[in-house]
Amino acid sequence: MTLDKHQIDGLESFSVTTLPASEFEARMIAAGYSQTGSAPAQANRIKTWWSHPEYPRVESIYSPDKQIVITAYHVS
């Protein structure tokens, strides 16, 4: 699970495997996404959902302290 393995509509491709949460969130907001919810995920990680008026929903996985985004991908 790494960011560079997935393409998020409206964002440039990621060239790194992880990003600081603040940078990832700034990119998502700039592309028109808004955070819609979160829940616990495997290994004490945090799962967060993002919606966009035109693109499919995105799920992102954060580190347990929510400081690093490990991966993000479109879900249907």
CYANA upper distance limits for C-alpha pairs under 8 A (distance plus 0.5 A):
  1 MET  CA      5 LYS  CA      7.97
  1 MET  CA     70 ILE  CA      7.27
  1 MET  CA     71 THR  CA      6.22
  2 THR  CA      6 HIS  CA      8.22
  2 THR  CA     16 VAL  CA      8.48
  2 THR  CA     17 THR  CA      5.19
  2 THR  CA     18 THR  CA      6.85
  2 THR  CA     70 ILE  CA      6.19
  2 THR  CA     71 THR  CA      5.27
  2 THR  CA     72 ALA  CA      8.31
  3 LEU  CA     14 PHE  CA      6.60
  3 LEU  CA     15 SER  CA      8.33
  3 LEU  CA     16 VAL  CA      7.03
  3 LEU  CA     17 THR  CA      5.34
  3 LEU  CA     18 THR  CA      6.27
  3 LEU  CA     19 LEU  CA      8.47
  3 LEU  CA     69 VAL  CA      8.43
  3 LEU  CA     70 ILE  CA      6.81
  3 LEU  CA     71 THR  CA      4.89
  3 LEU  CA     72 ALA  CA      6.52
  4 ASP  CA     13 SER  CA      7.49
  4 ASP  CA     14 PHE  CA      5.28
  4 ASP  CA     15 SER  CA      5.90
  4 ASP  CA     16 VAL  CA      6.11
  4 ASP  CA     17 THR  CA      5.82
  4 ASP  CA     18 THR  CA      8.49
  5 LYS  CA     17 THR  CA      8.48
  6 HIS  CA     13 SER  CA      8.22
  6 HIS  CA     14 PHE  CA      8.28
  6 HIS  CA     71 THR  CA      8.42
  6 HIS  CA     72 ALA  CA      7.44
  6 HIS  CA     73 TYR  CA      6.38
  7 GLN  CA     11 LEU  CA      8.11
  7 GLN  CA     12 GLU  CA      8.27
  7 GLN  CA     13 SER  CA      6.22
  7 GLN  CA     14 PHE  CA      7.94
  7 GLN  CA     73 TYR  CA      7.49
  8 ILE  CA     12 GLU  CA      8.16
  8 ILE  CA     13 SER  CA      7.82
  8 ILE  CA     58 VAL  CA      8.14
  8 ILE  CA     72 ALA  CA      8.14
  8 ILE  CA     73 TYR  CA      6.86
  8 ILE  CA     74 HIS  CA      7.22
  9 ASP  CA     55 TYR  CA      6.89
  9 ASP  CA     56 PRO  CA      8.50
 10 GLY  CA     31 ALA  CA      6.23
 10 GLY  CA     55 TYR  CA      8.44
 11 LEU  CA     27 ARG  CA      7.79
 11 LEU  CA     28 MET  CA      8.03
 11 LEU  CA     31 ALA  CA      6.98
 17 THR  CA     70 ILE  CA      7.52
 17 THR  CA     71 THR  CA      8.14
 18 THR  CA     68 ILE  CA      7.15
 18 THR  CA     69 VAL  CA      6.13
 18 THR  CA     70 ILE  CA      5.44
 18 THR  CA     71 THR  CA      7.34
 19 LEU  CA     23 GLU  CA      7.10
 19 LEU  CA     24 PHE  CA      6.62
 19 LEU  CA     68 ILE  CA      6.19
 19 LEU  CA     69 VAL  CA      5.86
 19 LEU  CA     70 ILE  CA      7.57
 20 PRO  CA     24 PHE  CA      6.89
 20 PRO  CA     67 GLN  CA      6.42
 20 PRO  CA     68 ILE  CA      5.04
 20 PRO  CA     69 VAL  CA      6.65
 21 ALA  CA     25 GLU  CA      6.45
 21 ALA  CA     62 TYR  CA      8.12
 21 ALA  CA     66 LYS  CA      7.37
 21 ALA  CA     67 GLN  CA      5.64
 21 ALA  CA     68 ILE  CA      5.36
 21 ALA  CA     69 VAL  CA      5.88
 22 SER  CA     26 ALA  CA      6.61
 22 SER  CA     67 GLN  CA      8.15
 23 GLU  CA     27 ARG  CA      6.79
 24 PHE  CA     28 MET  CA      6.77
 24 PHE  CA     69 VAL  CA      7.52
 25 GLU  CA     29 ILE  CA      6.60
 26 ALA  CA     30 ALA  CA      6.53
 27 ARG  CA     31 ALA  CA      6.73
 28 MET  CA     32 GLY  CA      7.04
 28 MET  CA     33 TYR  CA      5.80
 28 MET  CA     34 SER  CA      7.90
 29 ILE  CA     33 TYR  CA      5.51
 29 ILE  CA     34 SER  CA      6.65
 32 GLY  CA     52 HIS  CA      6.64
 32 GLY  CA     53 PRO  CA      8.33
 33 TYR  CA     50 TRP  CA      6.43
 33 TYR  CA     51 SER  CA      5.88
 33 TYR  CA     52 HIS  CA      5.17
 33 TYR  CA     53 PRO  CA      8.36
 34 SER  CA     50 TRP  CA      5.82
 34 SER  CA     51 SER  CA      5.94
 34 SER  CA     52 HIS  CA      7.08
 35 GLN  CA     48 THR  CA      7.72
 35 GLN  CA     49 TRP  CA      6.34
 35 GLN  CA     50 TRP  CA      4.84
 35 GLN  CA     51 SER  CA      6.94
 36 THR  CA     48 THR  CA      8.08
 36 THR  CA     49 TRP  CA      6.01
 36 THR  CA     50 TRP  CA      5.94
 36 THR  CA     51 SER  CA      6.99
 37 GLY  CA     48 THR  CA      6.23
 37 GLY  CA     49 TRP  CA      5.90
 37 GLY  CA     50 TRP  CA      7.99
 38 SER  CA     46 ILE  CA      7.40
 38 SER  CA     47 LYS  CA      5.88
 38 SER  CA     48 THR  CA      4.64
 38 SER  CA     49 TRP  CA      6.66
 39 ALA  CA     46 ILE  CA      6.44
 39 ALA  CA     47 LYS  CA      5.78
 39 ALA  CA     48 THR  CA      7.08
 40 PRO  CA     44 ASN  CA      7.14
 40 PRO  CA     45 ARG  CA      6.70
 40 PRO  CA     46 ILE  CA      5.27
 40 PRO  CA     47 LYS  CA      6.44
 41 ALA  CA     45 ARG  CA      5.44
 41 ALA  CA     46 ILE  CA      5.58
 41 ALA  CA     47 LYS  CA      6.04
 41 ALA  CA     61 ILE  CA      8.24
 42 GLN  CA     46 ILE  CA      8.43
 43 ALA  CA     64 PRO  CA      8.39
 44 ASN  CA     63 SER  CA      8.25
 44 ASN  CA     64 PRO  CA      5.81
 45 ARG  CA     61 ILE  CA      7.23
 45 ARG  CA     62 TYR  CA      6.20
 45 ARG  CA     63 SER  CA      5.56
 45 ARG  CA     64 PRO  CA      4.84
 45 ARG  CA     65 ASP  CA      8.37
 45 ARG  CA     66 LYS  CA      8.28
 46 ILE  CA     61 ILE  CA      6.20
 46 ILE  CA     62 TYR  CA      5.53
 46 ILE  CA     63 SER  CA      7.02
 46 ILE  CA     64 PRO  CA      6.67
 46 ILE  CA     66 LYS  CA      7.37
 47 LYS  CA     59 GLU  CA      7.23
 47 LYS  CA     60 SER  CA      6.22
 47 LYS  CA     61 ILE  CA      5.17
 47 LYS  CA     62 TYR  CA      6.84
 48 THR  CA     59 GLU  CA      6.13
 48 THR  CA     60 SER  CA      5.67
 48 THR  CA     61 ILE  CA      6.91
 48 THR  CA     62 TYR  CA      8.23
 49 TRP  CA     57 ARG  CA      7.47
 49 TRP  CA     58 VAL  CA      6.14
 49 TRP  CA     59 GLU  CA      5.07
 49 TRP  CA     60 SER  CA      6.85
 50 TRP  CA     57 ARG  CA      6.23
 50 TRP  CA     58 VAL  CA      5.52
 50 TRP  CA     59 GLU  CA      6.87
 50 TRP  CA     60 SER  CA      8.42
 51 SER  CA     55 TYR  CA      8.11
 51 SER  CA     56 PRO  CA      7.59
 51 SER  CA     57 ARG  CA      5.33
 51 SER  CA     58 VAL  CA      7.02
 52 HIS  CA     56 PRO  CA      7.35
 52 HIS  CA     57 ARG  CA      7.14
 56 PRO  CA     74 HIS  CA      6.63
 56 PRO  CA     75 VAL  CA      7.26
 56 PRO  CA     76 SER  CA      7.11
 57 ARG  CA     74 HIS  CA      6.17
 57 ARG  CA     75 VAL  CA      6.18
 57 ARG  CA     76 SER  CA      7.19
 58 VAL  CA     72 ALA  CA      7.16
 58 VAL  CA     73 TYR  CA      5.94
 58 VAL  CA     74 HIS  CA      4.82
 58 VAL  CA     75 VAL  CA      6.28
 59 GLU  CA     72 ALA  CA      6.02
 59 GLU  CA     73 TYR  CA      6.09
 59 GLU  CA     74 HIS  CA      6.74
 59 GLU  CA     75 VAL  CA      7.04
 60 SER  CA     69 VAL  CA      7.46
 60 SER  CA     70 ILE  CA      8.08
 60 SER  CA     71 THR  CA      6.20
 60 SER  CA     72 ALA  CA      4.51
 60 SER  CA     73 TYR  CA      7.05
 61 ILE  CA     69 VAL  CA      6.37
 61 ILE  CA     70 ILE  CA      6.09
 61 ILE  CA     71 THR  CA      5.89
 61 ILE  CA     72 ALA  CA      6.72
 62 TYR  CA     66 LYS  CA      5.67
 62 TYR  CA     67 GLN  CA      7.53
 62 TYR  CA     68 ILE  CA      6.08
 62 TYR  CA     69 VAL  CA      4.89
 62 TYR  CA     70 ILE  CA      6.06
 62 TYR  CA     71 THR  CA      7.94
 63 SER  CA     67 GLN  CA      6.80
 63 SER  CA     68 ILE  CA      5.83
 63 SER  CA     69 VAL  CA      6.84
 63 SER  CA     70 ILE  CA      7.13
